[in-house]
Amino acid sequence: METQISDLVGFLDALSIQTATLASHSMGGGRITQFARRYPQRVNRLIYFDTVFRYVAPRLEEIIDEPIERSVGGKNMDSI
């Protein structure tokens, strides 16, 4: 992960990109999350596609699901 984050910094620097929107799929979510933690000033927003949330941040899935479940009448999203 360290090498990939360093590579991303180098890539952005080489293109003179100061802030970026980062998108990732699956375990890449951990990479962009760690990048954002280390370089928050370089991140505009993060987009996750089918990320393993428990790998990215403990409880993130529950935090995301709670407001959604409230808006659909308290139903568990797995049962919809």
PDB file of N, CA, C and O in Angstrom:
ATOM      1  N   MET A   1       0.829  -1.185   0.000  1.00  0.00           N
ATOM      2  CA  MET A   1       0.000   0.000   0.000  1.00  0.00           C
ATOM      3  C   MET A   1       0.880   1.259   0.000  1.00  0.00           C
ATOM      4  O   MET A   1       0.566   2.244  -0.669  1.00  0.00           O
ATOM      5  N   GLU A   2       1.972   1.216   0.750  1.00  0.00           N
ATOM      6  CA  GLU A   2       2.856   2.381   0.825  1.00  0.00           C
ATOM      7  C   GLU A   2       3.350   2.791  -0.557  1.00  0.00           C
ATOM      8  O   GLU A   2       3.353   3.973  -0.900  1.00  0.00           O
ATOM      9  N   THR A   3       3.766   1.807  -1.342  1.00  0.00           N
ATOM     10  CA  THR A   3       4.273   2.091  -2.687  1.00  0.00           C
ATOM     11  C   THR A   3       3.189   2.676  -3.569  1.00  0.00           C
ATOM     12  O   THR A   3       3.447   3.607  -4.332  1.00  0.00           O
ATOM     13  N   GLN A   4       1.974   2.141  -3.478  1.00  0.00           N
ATOM     14  CA  GLN A   4       0.884   2.637  -4.314  1.00  0.00           C
ATOM     15  C   GLN A   4       0.513   4.073  -3.948  1.00  0.00           C
ATOM     16  O   GLN A   4       0.227   4.882  -4.831  1.00  0.00           O
ATOM     17  N   ILE A   5       0.514   4.392  -2.671  1.00  0.00           N
ATOM     18  CA  ILE A   5       0.209   5.763  -2.246  1.00  0.00           C
ATOM     19  C   ILE A   5       1.319   6.705  -2.720  1.00  0.00           C
ATOM     20  O   ILE A   5       1.033   7.800  -3.205  1.00  0.00           O
ATOM     21  N   SER A   6       2.574   6.292  -2.585  1.00  0.00           N
ATOM     22  CA  SER A   6       3.689   7.105  -3.076  1.00  0.00           C
ATOM     23  C   SER A   6       3.606   7.291  -4.586  1.00  0.00           C
ATOM     24  O   SER A   6       3.876   8.377  -5.098  1.00  0.00           O
ATOM     25  N   ASP A   7       3.232   6.227  -5.298  1.00  0.00           N
ATOM     26  CA  ASP A   7       3.076   6.325  -6.751  1.00  0.00           C
ATOM     27  C   ASP A   7       1.988   7.325  -7.120  1.00  0.00           C
ATOM     28  O   ASP A   7       2.138   8.089  -8.073  1.00  0.00           O
ATOM     29  N   LEU A   8       0.900   7.320  -6.369  1.00  0.00           N
ATOM     30  CA  LEU A   8      -0.192   8.254  -6.643  1.00  0.00           C
ATOM     31  C   LEU A   8       0.257   9.699  -6.417  1.00  0.00           C
ATOM     32  O   LEU A   8      -0.063  10.583  -7.212  1.00  0.00           O
ATOM     33  N   VAL A   9       0.993   9.932  -5.342  1.00  0.00           N
ATOM     34  CA  VAL A   9       1.531  11.272  -5.080  1.00  0.00           C
ATOM     35  C   VAL A   9       2.440  11.693  -6.236  1.00  0.00           C
ATOM     36  O   VAL A   9       2.333  12.815  -6.731  1.00  0.00           O
ATOM     37  N   GLY A  10       3.324  10.807  -6.661  1.00  0.00           N
ATOM     38  CA  GLY A  10       4.231  11.103  -7.772  1.00  0.00           C
ATOM     39  C   GLY A  10       3.489  11.384  -9.060  1.00  0.00           C
ATOM     40  O   GLY A  10       3.851  12.293  -9.807  1.00  0.00           O
ATOM     41  N   PHE A  11       2.449  10.605  -9.322  1.00  0.00           N
ATOM     42  CA  PHE A  11       1.635  10.796 -10.527  1.00  0.00           C
ATOM     43  C   PHE A  11       0.961  12.168 -10.514  1.00  0.00           C
ATOM     44  O   PHE A  11       1.023  12.907 -11.496  1.00  0.00           O
ATOM     45  N   LEU A  12       0.318  12.500  -9.394  1.00  0.00           N
ATOM     46  CA  LEU A  12      -0.347  13.806  -9.285  1.00  0.00           C
ATOM     47  C   LEU A  12       0.662  14.940  -9.402  1.00  0.00           C
ATOM     48  O   LEU A  12       0.394  15.939 -10.069  1.00  0.00           O
ATOM     49  N   ASP A  13       1.810  14.796  -8.766  1.00  0.00           N
ATOM     50  CA  ASP A  13       2.852  15.824  -8.846  1.00  0.00           C
ATOM     51  C   ASP A  13       3.355  15.990 -10.277  1.00  0.00           C
ATOM     52  O   ASP A  13       3.541  17.113 -10.746  1.00  0.00           O
ATOM     53  N   ALA A  14       3.574  14.877 -10.967  1.00  0.00           N
ATOM     54  CA  ALA A  14       4.086  14.927 -12.339  1.00  0.00           C
ATOM     55  C   ALA A  14       3.129  15.666 -13.270  1.00  0.00           C
ATOM     56  O   ALA A  14       3.553  16.311 -14.229  1.00  0.00           O
ATOM     57  N   LEU A  15       1.837  15.564 -12.977  1.00  0.00           N
ATOM     58  CA  LEU A  15       0.835  16.249 -13.805  1.00  0.00           C
ATOM     59  C   LEU A  15       0.421  17.601 -13.228  1.00  0.00           C
ATOM     60  O   LEU A  15      -0.494  18.247 -13.740  1.00  0.00           O
ATOM     61  N   SER A  16       1.089  18.020 -12.172  1.00  0.00           N
ATOM     62  CA  SER A  16       0.783  19.297 -11.491  1.00  0.00           C
ATOM     63  C   SER A  16      -0.665  19.370 -11.026  1.00  0.00           C
ATOM     64  O   SER A  16      -1.300  20.422 -11.095  1.00  0.00           O
ATOM     65  N   ILE A  17      -1.177  18.243 -10.553  1.00  0.00           N
ATOM     66  CA  ILE A  17      -2.540  18.185 -10.016  1.00  0.00           C
ATOM     67  C   ILE A  17      -2.446  18.368  -8.512  1.00  0.00           C
ATOM     68  O   ILE A  17      -1.862  17.538  -7.816  1.00  0.00           O
ATOM     69  N   GLN A  18      -3.022  19.457  -8.007  1.00  0.00           N
ATOM     70  CA  GLN A  18      -2.948  19.752  -6.578  1.00  0.00           C
ATOM     71  C   GLN A  18      -4.037  19.036  -5.775  1.00  0.00           C
ATOM     72  O   GLN A  18      -3.774  18.528  -4.685  1.00  0.00           O
ATOM     73  N   THR A  19      -5.264  18.995  -6.316  1.00  0.00           N
ATOM     74  CA  THR A  19      -6.365  18.269  -5.665  1.00  0.00           C
ATOM     75  C   THR A  19      -7.053  17.397  -6.704  1.00  0.00           C
ATOM     76  O   THR A  19      -7.115  17.736  -7.886  1.00  0.00           O
ATOM     77  N   ALA A  20      -7.563  16.274  -6.238  1.00  0.00           N
ATOM     78  CA  ALA A  20      -8.165  15.323  -7.169  1.00  0.00           C
ATOM     79  C   ALA A  20      -9.368  14.644  -6.533  1.00  0.00           C
ATOM     80  O   ALA A  20      -9.458  14.505  -5.314  1.00  0.00           O
ATOM     81  N   THR A  21     -10.287  14.227  -7.389  1.00  0.00           N
ATOM     82  CA  THR A  21     -11.348  13.315  -7.002  1.00  0.00           C
ATOM     83  C   THR A  21     -10.821  11.916  -7.295  1.00  0.00           C
ATOM     84  O   THR A  21     -10.433  11.620  -8.425  1.00  0.00           O
ATOM     85  N   LEU A  22     -10.806  11.067  -6.289  1.00  0.00           N
ATOM     86  CA  LEU A  22     -10.282   9.718  -6.443  1.00  0.00           C
ATOM     87  C   LEU A  22     -11.419   8.715  -6.407  1.00  0.00           C
ATOM     88  O   LEU A  22     -12.301   8.798  -5.552  1.00  0.00           O
ATOM     89  N   ALA A  23     -11.401   7.777  -7.323  1.00  0.00           N
ATOM     90  CA  ALA A  23     -12.404   6.719  -7.368  1.00  0.00           C
ATOM     91  C   ALA A  23     -11.684   5.383  -7.286  1.00  0.00           C
ATOM     92  O   ALA A  23     -10.583   5.225  -7.813  1.00  0.00           O
ATOM     93  N   SER A  24     -12.316   4.424  -6.621  1.00  0.00           N
ATOM     94  CA  SER A  24     -11.681   3.115  -6.490  1.00  0.00           C
ATOM     95  C   SER A  24     -12.726   2.015  -6.480  1.00  0.00           C
ATOM     96  O   SER A  24     -13.914   2.248  -6.261  1.00  0.00           O
ATOM     97  N   HIS A  25     -12.240   0.817  -6.723  1.00  0.00           N
ATOM     98  CA  HIS A  25     -13.079  -0.372  -6.720  1.00  0.00           C
ATOM     99  C   HIS A  25     -12.482  -1.375  -5.746  1.00  0.00           C
ATOM    100  O   HIS A  25     -11.263  -1.521  -5.656  1.00  0.00           O
ATOM    101  N   SER A  26     -13.344  -2.057  -5.027  1.00  0.00           N
ATOM    102  CA  SER A  26     -12.962  -3.141  -4.138  1.00  0.00           C
ATOM    103  C   SER A  26     -11.920  -2.685  -3.123  1.00  0.00           C
ATOM    104  O   SER A  26     -12.127  -1.682  -2.439  1.00  0.00           O
ATOM    105  N   MET A  27     -10.802  -3.403  -3.012  1.00  0.00           N
ATOM    106  CA  MET A  27      -9.793  -3.077  -2.005  1.00  0.00           C
ATOM    107  C   MET A  27      -9.066  -1.769  -2.287  1.00  0.00           C
ATOM    108  O   MET A  27      -8.339  -1.278  -1.424  1.00  0.00           O
ATOM    109  N   GLY A  28      -9.242  -1.196  -3.466  1.00  0.00           N
ATOM    110  CA  GLY A  28      -8.680   0.116  -3.758  1.00  0.00           C
ATOM    111  C   GLY A  28      -9.249   1.178  -2.836  1.00  0.00           C
ATOM    112  O   GLY A  28      -8.650   2.240  -2.661  1.00  0.00           O
ATOM    113  N   GLY A  29     -10.405   0.896  -2.246  1.00  0.00           N
ATOM    114  CA  GLY A  29     -10.991   1.820  -1.288  1.00  0.00           C
ATOM    115  C   GLY A  29     -10.067   2.087  -0.118  1.00  0.00           C
ATOM    116  O   GLY A  29     -10.016   3.205   0.395  1.00  0.00           O
ATOM    117  N   GLY A  30      -9.340   1.073   0.304  1.00  0.00           N
ATOM    118  CA  GLY A  30      -8.372   1.252   1.376  1.00  0.00           C
ATOM    119  C   GLY A  30      -7.243   2.165   0.967  1.00  0.00           C
ATOM    120  O   GLY A  30      -6.746   2.948   1.776  1.00  0.00           O
ATOM    121  N   ARG A  31      -6.834   2.070  -0.284  1.00  0.00           N
ATOM    122  CA  ARG A  31      -5.741   2.911  -0.772  1.00  0.00           C
ATOM    123  C   ARG A  31      -6.146   4.377  -0.804  1.00  0.00           C
ATOM    124  O   ARG A  31      -5.406   5.238  -0.329  1.00  0.00           O
ATOM    125  N   ILE A  32      -7.332   4.669  -1.369  1.00  0.00           N
ATOM    126  CA  ILE A  32      -7.713   6.079  -1.449  1.00  0.00           C
ATOM    127  C   ILE A  32      -8.069   6.641  -0.073  1.00  0.00           C
ATOM    128  O   ILE A  32      -7.891   7.833   0.174  1.00  0.00           O
ATOM    129  N   THR A  33      -8.569   5.788   0.820  1.00  0.00           N
ATOM    130  CA  THR A  33      -8.853   6.242   2.181  1.00  0.00           C
ATOM    131  C   THR A  33      -7.555   6.605   2.892  1.00  0.00           C
ATOM    132  O   THR A  33      -7.473   7.650   3.537  1.00  0.00           O
ATOM    133  N   GLN A  34      -6.554   5.759   2.779  1.00  0.00           N
ATOM    134  CA  GLN A  34      -5.260   6.044   3.399  1.00  0.00           C
ATOM    135  C   GLN A  34      -4.611   7.276   2.761  1.00  0.00           C
ATOM    136  O   GLN A  34      -4.010   8.091   3.459  1.00  0.00           O
ATOM    137  N   PHE A  35      -4.732   7.409   1.447  1.00  0.00           N
ATOM    138  CA  PHE A  35      -4.200   8.593   0.775  1.00  0.00           C
ATOM    139  C   PHE A  35      -4.861   9.851   1.341  1.00  0.00           C
ATOM    140  O   PHE A  35      -4.180  10.831   1.644  1.00  0.00           O
ATOM    141  N   ALA A  36      -6.184   9.821   1.481  1.00  0.00           N
ATOM    142  CA  ALA A  36      -6.919  10.977   1.995  1.00  0.00           C
ATOM    143  C   ALA A  36      -6.546  11.290   3.440  1.00  0.00           C
ATOM    144  O   ALA A  36      -6.507  12.458   3.827  1.00  0.00           O
ATOM    145  N   ARG A  37      -6.275  10.278   4.230  1.00  0.00           N
ATOM    146  CA  ARG A  37      -5.858  10.506   5.622  1.00  0.00           C
ATOM    147  C   ARG A  37      -4.490  11.180   5.678  1.00  0.00           C
ATOM    148  O   ARG A  37      -4.248  12.041   6.523  1.00  0.00           O
ATOM    149  N   ARG A  38      -3.609  10.785   4.779  1.00  0.00           N
ATOM    150  CA  ARG A  38      -2.249  11.339   4.789  1.00  0.00           C
ATOM    151  C   ARG A  38      -2.151  12.686   4.080  1.00  0.00           C
ATOM    152  O   ARG A  38      -1.349  13.538   4.463  1.00  0.00           O
ATOM    153  N   TYR A  39      -2.968  12.875   3.045  1.00  0.00           N
ATOM    154  CA  TYR A  39      -2.898  14.090   2.228  1.00  0.00           C
ATOM    155  C   TYR A  39      -4.287  14.702   2.044  1.00  0.00           C
ATOM    156  O   TYR A  39      -4.748  14.836   0.910  1.00  0.00           O
ATOM    157  N   PRO A  40      -4.955  15.072   3.119  1.00  0.00           N
ATOM    158  CA  PRO A  40      -6.331  15.579   2.984  1.00  0.00           C
ATOM    159  C   PRO A  40      -6.436  16.816   2.110  1.00  0.00           C
ATOM    160  O   PRO A  40      -7.467  17.036   1.475  1.00  0.00           O
ATOM    161  N   GLN A  41      -5.391  17.623   2.066  1.00  0.00           N
ATOM    162  CA  GLN A  41      -5.407  18.829   1.251  1.00  0.00           C
ATOM    163  C   GLN A  41      -5.362  18.514  -0.245  1.00  0.00           C
ATOM    164  O   GLN A  41      -5.615  19.397  -1.065  1.00  0.00           O
ATOM    165  N   ARG A  42      -5.046  17.276  -0.610  1.00  0.00           N
ATOM    166  CA  ARG A  42      -4.942  16.894  -2.022  1.00  0.00           C
ATOM    167  C   ARG A  42      -6.210  16.227  -2.541  1.00  0.00           C
ATOM    168  O   ARG A  42      -6.282  15.864  -3.715  1.00  0.00           O
ATOM    169  N   VAL A  43      -7.223  16.062  -1.667  1.00  0.00           N
ATOM    170  CA  VAL A  43      -8.427  15.309  -2.041  1.00  0.00           C
ATOM    171  C   VAL A  43      -9.643  16.218  -2.099  1.00  0.00           C
ATOM    172  O   VAL A  43      -9.960  16.927  -1.143  1.00  0.00           O
ATOM    173  N   ASN A  44     -10.316  16.182  -3.242  1.00  0.00           N
ATOM    174  CA  ASN A  44     -11.568  16.896  -3.414  1.00  0.00           C
ATOM    175  C   ASN A  44     -12.727  16.048  -2.886  1.00  0.00           C
ATOM    176  O   ASN A  44     -13.549  16.517  -2.099  1.00  0.00           O
ATOM    177  N   ARG A  45     -12.775  14.798  -3.332  1.00  0.00           N
ATOM    178  CA  ARG A  45     -13.778  13.838  -2.845  1.00  0.00           C
ATOM    179  C   ARG A  45     -13.310  12.428  -3.156  1.00  0.00           C
ATOM    180  O   ARG A  45     -12.429  12.217  -3.990  1.00  0.00           O
ATOM    181  N   LEU A  46     -13.914  11.469  -2.473  1.00  0.00           N
ATOM    182  CA  LEU A  46     -13.613  10.054  -2.685  1.00  0.00           C
ATOM    183  C   LEU A  46     -14.874   9.366  -3.191  1.00  0.00           C
ATOM    184  O   LEU A  46     -15.976   9.640  -2.716  1.00  0.00           O
ATOM    185  N   ILE A  47     -14.702   8.481  -4.148  1.00  0.00           N
ATOM    186  CA  ILE A  47     -15.814   7.711  -4.703  1.00  0.00           C
ATOM    187  C   ILE A  47     -15.447   6.231  -4.576  1.00  0.00           C
ATOM    188  O   ILE A  47     -14.390   5.793  -5.030  1.00  0.00           O
ATOM    189  N   TYR A  48     -16.346   5.479  -3.947  1.00  0.00           N
ATOM    190  CA  TYR A  48     -16.109   4.048  -3.722  1.00  0.00           C
ATOM    191  C   TYR A  48     -17.068   3.219  -4.563  1.00  0.00           C
ATOM    192  O   TYR A  48     -18.277   3.452  -4.540  1.00  0.00           O
ATOM    193  N   PHE A  49     -16.538   2.253  -5.304  1.00  0.00           N
ATOM    194  CA  PHE A  49     -17.339   1.313  -6.077  1.00  0.00           C
ATOM    195  C   PHE A  49     -17.139  -0.080  -5.497  1.00  0.00           C
ATOM    196  O   PHE A  49     -16.042  -0.635  -5.560  1.00  0.00           O
ATOM    197  N   ASP A  50     -18.196  -0.638  -4.935  1.00  0.00           N
ATOM    198  CA  ASP A  50     -18.159  -2.013  -4.446  1.00  0.00           C
ATOM    199  C   ASP A  50     -16.954  -2.269  -3.538  1.00  0.00           C
ATOM    200  O   ASP A  50     -16.258  -3.276  -3.675  1.00  0.00           O
ATOM    201  N   THR A  51     -16.726  -1.349  -2.622  1.00  0.00           N
ATOM    202  CA  THR A  51     -15.597  -1.449  -1.705  1.00  0.00           C
ATOM    203  C   THR A  51     -15.948  -2.319  -0.516  1.00  0.00           C
ATOM    204  O   THR A  51     -17.094  -2.336  -0.066  1.00  0.00           O
ATOM    205  N   VAL A  52     -14.982  -3.028  -0.019  1.00  0.00           N
ATOM    206  CA  VAL A  52     -15.140  -3.817   1.196  1.00  0.00           C
ATOM    207  C   VAL A  52     -14.998  -2.830   2.355  1.00  0.00           C
ATOM    208  O   VAL A  52     -13.886  -2.548   2.801  1.00  0.00           O
ATOM    209  N   PHE A  53     -16.128  -2.306   2.843  1.00  0.00           N
ATOM    210  CA  PHE A  53     -16.107  -1.225   3.819  1.00  0.00           C
ATOM    211  C   PHE A  53     -15.396  -1.592   5.102  1.00  0.00           C
ATOM    212  O   PHE A  53     -14.691  -0.760   5.674  1.00  0.00           O
ATOM    213  N   ARG A  54     -15.561  -2.808   5.565  1.00  0.00           N
ATOM    214  CA  ARG A  54     -14.927  -3.186   6.830  1.00  0.00           C
ATOM    215  C   ARG A  54     -13.411  -3.123   6.727  1.00  0.00           C
ATOM    216  O   ARG A  54     -12.725  -2.921   7.729  1.00  0.00           O
ATOM    217  N   TYR A  55     -12.895  -3.294   5.530  1.00  0.00           N
ATOM    218  CA  TYR A  55     -11.462  -3.179   5.302  1.00  0.00           C
ATOM    219  C   TYR A  55     -11.032  -1.705   5.334  1.00  0.00           C
ATOM    220  O   TYR A  55      -9.955  -1.377   5.832  1.00  0.00           O
ATOM    221  N   VAL A  56     -11.869  -0.839   4.808  1.00  0.00           N
ATOM    222  CA  VAL A  56     -11.540   0.590   4.711  1.00  0.00           C
ATOM    223  C   VAL A  56     -11.598   1.257   6.070  1.00  0.00           C
ATOM    224  O   VAL A  56     -10.645   1.921   6.480  1.00  0.00           O
ATOM    225  N   ALA A  57     -12.710   1.087   6.774  1.00  0.00           N
ATOM    226  CA  ALA A  57     -12.884   1.748   8.066  1.00  0.00           C
ATOM    227  C   ALA A  57     -13.923   0.989   8.871  1.00  0.00           C
ATOM    228  O   ALA A  57     -15.030   0.752   8.388  1.00  0.00           O
ATOM    229  N   PRO A  58     -13.581   0.607  10.084  1.00  0.00           N
ATOM    230  CA  PRO A  58     -14.558  -0.088  10.920  1.00  0.00           C
ATOM    231  C   PRO A  58     -15.827   0.744  11.080  1.00  0.00           C
ATOM    232  O   PRO A  58     -15.763   1.960  11.264  1.00  0.00           O
ATOM    233  N   ARG A  59     -16.953   0.096  11.010  1.00  0.00           N
ATOM    234  CA  ARG A  59     -18.288   0.686  11.181  1.00  0.00           C
ATOM    235  C   ARG A  59     -18.732   1.585  10.033  1.00  0.00           C
ATOM    236  O   ARG A  59     -19.839   2.119  10.090  1.00  0.00           O
ATOM    237  N   LEU A  60     -17.925   1.777   9.000  1.00  0.00           N
ATOM    238  CA  LEU A  60     -18.312   2.672   7.910  1.00  0.00           C
ATOM    239  C   LEU A  60     -19.610   2.216   7.245  1.00  0.00           C
ATOM    240  O   LEU A  60     -20.470   3.036   6.927  1.00  0.00           O
ATOM    241  N   GLU A  61     -19.746   0.917   7.039  1.00  0.00           N
ATOM    242  CA  GLU A  61     -20.953   0.403   6.392  1.00  0.00           C
ATOM    243  C   GLU A  61     -22.194   0.716   7.222  1.00  0.00           C
ATOM    244  O   GLU A  61     -23.222   1.113   6.674  1.00  0.00           O
ATOM    245  N   GLU A  62     -22.104   0.539   8.538  1.00  0.00           N
ATOM    246  CA  GLU A  62     -23.250   0.835   9.402  1.00  0.00           C
ATOM    247  C   GLU A  62     -23.564   2.331   9.403  1.00  0.00           C
ATOM    248  O   GLU A  62     -24.732   2.720   9.393  1.00  0.00           O
ATOM    249  N   ILE A  63     -22.532   3.163   9.415  1.00  0.00           N
ATOM    250  CA  ILE A  63     -22.729   4.617   9.401  1.00  0.00           C
ATOM    251  C   ILE A  63     -23.431   5.051   8.120  1.00  0.00           C
ATOM    252  O   ILE A  63     -24.295   5.928   8.149  1.00  0.00           O
ATOM    253  N   ILE A  64     -23.065   4.442   7.001  1.00  0.00           N
ATOM    254  CA  ILE A  64     -23.691   4.765   5.716  1.00  0.00           C
ATOM    255  C   ILE A  64     -25.123   4.241   5.678  1.00  0.00           C
ATOM    256  O   ILE A  64     -26.023   4.935   5.204  1.00  0.00           O
ATOM    257  N   ASP A  65     -25.343   3.020   6.173  1.00  0.00           N
ATOM    258  CA  ASP A  65     -26.660   2.392   6.086  1.00  0.00           C
ATOM    259  C   ASP A  65     -27.716   3.032   6.997  1.00  0.00           C
ATOM    260  O   ASP A  65     -28.895   3.055   6.642  1.00  0.00           O
ATOM    261  N   GLU A  66     -27.313   3.552   8.167  1.00  0.00           N
ATOM    262  CA  GLU A  66     -28.288   4.064   9.132  1.00  0.00           C
ATOM    263  C   GLU A  66     -29.224   5.126   8.549  1.00  0.00           C
ATOM    264  O   GLU A  66     -30.438   4.977   8.687  1.00  0.00           O
ATOM    265  N   PRO A  67     -28.727   6.193   7.904  1.00  0.00           N
ATOM    266  CA  PRO A  67     -29.657   7.191   7.355  1.00  0.00           C
ATOM    267  C   PRO A  67     -30.491   6.642   6.194  1.00  0.00           C
ATOM    268  O   PRO A  67     -31.632   7.057   5.994  1.00  0.00           O
ATOM    269  N   ILE A  68     -29.917   5.709   5.433  1.00  0.00           N
ATOM    270  CA  ILE A  68     -30.681   5.112   4.329  1.00  0.00           C
ATOM    271  C   ILE A  68     -31.836   4.296   4.895  1.00  0.00           C
ATOM    272  O   ILE A  68     -32.964   4.390   4.411  1.00  0.00           O
ATOM    273  N   GLU A  69     -31.556   3.494   5.921  1.00  0.00           N
ATOM    274  CA  GLU A  69     -32.593   2.673   6.530  1.00  0.00           C
ATOM    275  C   GLU A  69     -33.694   3.538   7.137  1.00  0.00           C
ATOM    276  O   GLU A  69     -34.871   3.192   7.042  1.00  0.00           O
ATOM    277  N   ARG A  70     -33.329   4.647   7.754  1.00  0.00           N
ATOM    278  CA  ARG A  70     -34.345   5.556   8.307  1.00  0.00           C
ATOM    279  C   ARG A  70     -35.231   6.120   7.199  1.00  0.00           C
ATOM    280  O   ARG A  70     -36.440   6.263   7.382  1.00  0.00           O
ATOM    281  N   SER A  71     -34.639   6.439   6.060  1.00  0.00           N
ATOM    282  CA  SER A  71     -35.416   7.051   4.986  1.00  0.00           C
ATOM    283  C   SER A  71     -36.351   6.064   4.290  1.00  0.00           C
ATOM    284  O   SER A  71     -37.322   6.477   3.657  1.00  0.00           O
ATOM    285  N   VAL A  72     -36.068   4.764   4.401  1.00  0.00           N
ATOM    286  CA  VAL A  72     -36.945   3.762   3.782  1.00  0.00           C
ATOM    287  C   VAL A  72     -37.782   3.044   4.832  1.00  0.00           C
ATOM    288  O   VAL A  72     -38.242   1.925   4.602  1.00  0.00           O
ATOM    289  N   GLY A  73     -37.980   3.676   5.973  1.00  0.00           N
ATOM    290  CA  GLY A  73     -38.856   3.134   6.988  1.00  0.00           C
ATOM    291  C   GLY A  73     -38.223   2.115   7.899  1.00  0.00           C
ATOM    292  O   GLY A  73     -38.926   1.252   8.424  1.00  0.00           O
ATOM    293  N   GLY A  74     -36.911   2.179   8.110  1.00  0.00           N
ATOM    294  CA  GLY A  74     -36.242   1.296   9.057  1.00  0.00           C
ATOM    295  C   GLY A  74     -36.007  -0.102   8.559  1.00  0.00           C
ATOM    296  O   GLY A  74     -35.653  -0.973   9.354  1.00  0.00           O
ATOM    297  N   LYS A  75     -36.189  -0.365   7.260  1.00  0.00           N
ATOM    298  CA  LYS A  75     -35.953  -1.701   6.731  1.00  0.00           C
ATOM    299  C   LYS A  75     -34.463  -1.932   6.536  1.00  0.00           C
ATOM    300  O   LYS A  75     -33.734  -1.028   6.127  1.00  0.00           O
ATOM    301  N   ASN A  76     -34.020  -3.134   6.827  1.00  0.00           N
ATOM    302  CA  ASN A  76     -32.661  -3.523   6.552  1.00  0.00           C
ATOM    303  C   ASN A  76     -32.484  -3.563   5.047  1.00  0.00           C
ATOM    304  O   ASN A  76     -33.334  -4.107   4.342  1.00  0.00           O
ATOM    305  N   MET A  77     -31.391  -2.994   4.537  1.00  0.00           N
ATOM    306  CA  MET A  77     -31.189  -2.909   3.098  1.00  0.00           C
ATOM    307  C   MET A  77     -31.089  -4.290   2.439  1.00  0.00           C
ATOM    308  O   MET A  77     -31.399  -4.427   1.256  1.00  0.00           O
ATOM    309  N   ASP A  78     -30.665  -5.308   3.181  1.00  0.00           N
ATOM    310  CA  ASP A  78     -30.577  -6.661   2.609  1.00  0.00           C
ATOM    311  C   ASP A  78     -31.930  -7.253   2.324  1.00  0.00           C
ATOM    312  O   ASP A  78     -32.039  -8.188   1.531  1.00  0.00           O
ATOM    313  N   SER A  79     -32.974  -6.729   2.955  1.00  0.00           N
ATOM    314  CA  SER A  79     -34.311  -7.310   2.774  1.00  0.00           C
ATOM    315  C   SER A  79     -35.126  -6.582   1.707  1.00  0.00           C
ATOM    316  O   SER A  79     -36.267  -6.961   1.439  1.00  0.00           O
ATOM    317  N   ILE A  80     -34.563  -5.557   1.105  1.00  0.00           N
ATOM    318  CA  ILE A  80     -35.321  -4.791   0.098  1.00  0.00           C
ATOM    319  C   ILE A  80     -35.119  -5.404  -1.273  1.00  0.00           C
ATOM    320  O   ILE A  80     -35.669  -4.910  -2.257  1.00  0.00           O
TER     321      ILE A  80
END
